[in-house]
């Protein structure tokens, strides 16, 4: 059983996230979660009855709209559960629910609340670091079949944990994985790339996953960036030491979907 938590709102991107989660097989538990903002200051600090009345009415309206969206997707994917509707921070609440519910992956459609792939990665990374807990995250920008996957590995625990998450969903992905060994923080050399690639290949090959292996220096920067831009799913493309940036000068518009393992330390 693969347990997926999917953050949703009223956007088309929320539908993309749900539909992408449904691609991962027939043994799924998909829990949509919608978080609406807390009341404004005037209501929050006003009379208790006013705050509670506002929350009840807002919650009712949110549930009706979200349930319509989920019902439309459930007609094609029976693994989607009734949505969970909460009040609070739209980043913190899904992370807390992820940890308390023992999910395998958090899936978010981008843009989400005005945040693109990089900004979402940064915000969830901040929450994970504050809690000191890992957070596997997939951000989806488009609804496309996942056939071209490019994964980067620098030999770190973070990168190898992300490959472990990829193994969980790859059973249901038809595409071939291109694994690229890159230099880690401790060593920058072609030999380090080769060693990191070898370790990553061992993780994937153990499960019988067809993988093409490359070293970043052998590919060259231009070729590697072209591979990253053409991929339907990228793995480990956020700089582990600086989550404010994608590796290899990628931009938001270059990303179709991204899989990350946010370490939380």
Buried (B, 14 or more C-beta within 10 A) or exposed (E): EBBBBBBBBEBEBBBBBBBBBBBBBEEBBBBBBBBBEBBEEEBEEEEEEBBEEBBEEBBEEBBEBBBEBBEEBBEEBEBBEEBBBBBEBBBBBBBBBBBEEEBBBBBBBBBBBEBBBBBBBBBBBBBBBEBEBBBBBBBBBEBBEBEBBBBBBBBBEBBBBBBBBBBBBBEBBEBEBBBBBBBBEEEEEEEBBBBBBEBBBEBBEEBEBEBEBBBBBBBEEEEBBEBBBEBBBBBBBBBBEEBEBBBBEBEBEBBBBBBBBBBBE
